Amino acid sequence: QAISISKAINTQEAPVKEKHARRIILGTHHEKGAFTFWSYAIGLPLPSSAILSWKFCHVLHKVLRDGHPNVLQDCQRYRSNIRETGDLWGHLHDRYGQLVSIYTRLLLTKISFHTKHPEFPPGLEVSDEVLEKTAGTDVNNIFQLTVELFDYLDCELKLSESVFRQLNTSMAISQMSAVQCRLAPLIQVIQDCSHLYHYAVKLMFKLHSSPPLPPRRAVFLSPLSSLKNFFKKASDMLYFKRLIQIPRLPESPPNFLRASALAEHVKPVVVIPEEAPEDEEPENLIEISTASTTEPHITSDIFEQTFGPPNGIRDDRDAQIENLKKEVDVLRAEMEKIKLEAQRYITQLKAQVNSLEGEVEEQRKQKQKALVDNEQLRDELERLQRAKQDSDRSQRLCAEAEKKANATEIRYTKLKEKHSELINTHAELLRKNADTAKQLTVTQQSQEEVARVKEQLAFQVEQVKREAEMKVSQRSSESGPAGPAPSPSQPGKHVRRVSWPHWQAGTELSAQVEALQAEKEVLRRSVSEKECELLSTRGLIEEKELQLSQEADKATREIRELQGRLLEKSNQEQSLQQKLLDEQFGILQETVREAEDILRDAVAKLDDPLHVRCTSSPDYLLSRAQAALESTDTLENGHAQYVASMADAAGLVGALALFAHLTADTIVNGSATSHLAPTDHADRLTEMCRDCGQRSLDYLGELKDKQRLRSAELGDVRRALREVLQLAQELKPKSLDIKQEELGDMVEKEMASTSEAIEDAVRRIEEMMSQARSESSGVKLEVNERILNSCTDLMKAIRLLVMTSTNLQKEIVESGRGAATTQEFYAKNSRWTEGLISASKAVGWGATQLVESADRVVLHTGKYEELIVCSHEIAASTAQLVAASKV
């Protein structure tokens, strides 16, 4: 069993052979436990090789599933070892390491579940009666068991998704041994998933038959979709077609609300075909004398794999060559299958390329649509500006109309005052006319009185005449002859004396009457003139009043019409302004969502195992972080402009896009730089990049909220970017601080110091060799000689490589410098020169570390893993030196 374990769990990137796994499983049944397995597994150097850890997890999974029932209790005691292995590889950036971390979580979940529910064997094969009995009738117990089954299934699916993701990234073909090494554990995953799916369906029907609980059909959809995709991908691979028959799952999930649908459910059955008998060498299954007898053999295998056989000892390479020739013949037969599968992959990739081109075309159309929408918004803005200008012009016209109305009102007031004055003048004239009429009446009465006086006077004069004549006739008759008769003129004189005062008074009255009549005539003419003037003035006033009322009505109508148009324009302008604000805010939100997607994708790269192989330099990270920090100023200006005028989001949208891309580029390059940085710096840089992404997402979240948009600040984002910038400055190689004029001398000094370090290492190894021969013997001497011989050969090869690299470097300088000096050539090609310096330093340091590790191993104060790590470090450094020696 120990021999099978050593052959099954090794560092070769090939799947575990079924015969070795079968012998291990039979050994667990023979000894009724996994004591031998764990006693050997504890001594395996799992932290030194991710492939070794991956194969260990695979074998442990098979032992748990198919081994003796007591294996579960033995594995329970070693849970801490499994967890430590997973945690170790989970913190390291290695493709197999990430898979080992996920696989250990699955194994721990499997051990915990079967320990908690002993009714379920690790193989997960139980009858429906046992399942019903285990679930019971309590709804809470059924629900708890269902949740645990879903967690179990989720761990299985995560492992399959991680394996397929790595295969899709590396363009793998399932017939390659490296690919089969990853795919082999999925056979056990398929077997587990088929049982877990069946039990989950059964329990979901029981849950939906319980009235207190709401339907939980949505919980089942995501695992079913992932499981269907997993089974479909596995069914399409040639590797699985000859090893396992994968069942087909229904296209749609069962209707858990219908109890009769349970009868329609078909249990998925996984069938593993019978294997052809393999040529097996006779080996003892379990017999192992002691652990001490196996340890030298294991140690010998490790050193033979790492350093090769010692000098002067014949190995089995000839037999391996023969076997390889036979494998070449077999592989040629498999090439056609591989070509067919490769052709299928090419077809799939072409389909993916076509779909991606379609997506690119769709994105181009969306971009074109966005440009058209932007142009429409610009036209709408211009139209709004024209409408605003029309509104201003209407306001000016309204103001002019108001001015005209005011002037008309003033003229109307003046005319009204003139009309009042004319009315007062007319009234005064009427009063004067009345006075004149009174005076005329008085004059007429005076004339009538004068006429009566005249008549009385005439009557009196006639009476006086008659009396005078009568007296004259009496006197003549009485005197007769006695006296002379009076003359006729005497009575007339008497009459004139008597009537003169009356006549004089009548003459005066006649003169007064004539004067009054003349004055009356003058007054009558004046009144008639005033009346004519009053009538003409009244007609003019009425005409002016009519004209003013018409103008006032017209002005009122125009004012009302202009006010209506102004109100309509104002409402239209407000609606268009609001529409513009909404559209600008919508464009901003779309940009923010796109920026969030970009940043989330960049942050996800920090935990993506596929991103482990991506590397970057601190210089490039420095430039990206500086550009991202500068973009925050542009973003702040754009934000300030948008807050000042929310009708124009163009500046903020452009600044957001630039900020998102530069920040995401900084995060991705920070993650890539951390893959080459020391552990402490790598962890700090990863956390800083994650914090930078979170701060940026918080800022974008504030931009999505209208209430918090005005108060959004970039202080935290700037602080996070400055921290990334500062750490990138710390990670920057110190050799870059050397002046370019000193680079030429620096190259020669470093190459010389590297050669001296290698020669010193060879000298120390020879000293250790002589010391080991004098102080040790037997197997210990043989092991030490093999170690030191391997180190000596390695140092000789490195010295030869350094000498060749130096000569190549001189040839490059001589052929490329032209008329310039060597120092000028180094200064001109400073990056190449710095690469040479860094590579030579790495080689010299690696040689020194290898000698020190070999010294500690020979003195039994060090571990063999240190030698392995140092040899890998030297291999990487020499590869760097070879690459740096080229232009």
PyMOL commands that set and color helices and strands:
alter all, ss='L'
color gray80, all
select helices_A, chain A and resi 2-8+18-31+35-41+46-48+50-66+71-77+79-91+95-116+128-135+139-169+177-183+186-208+217-235+238-241+261-264+291-307+317-479+489-607+609-611+618-644+650-674+679-704+706-709+715-731+734-737+740-775+778-817+822-828+830-858+864-884
alter helices_A, ss='H'
color red, helices_A
deselect
rebuild
show_as cartoon
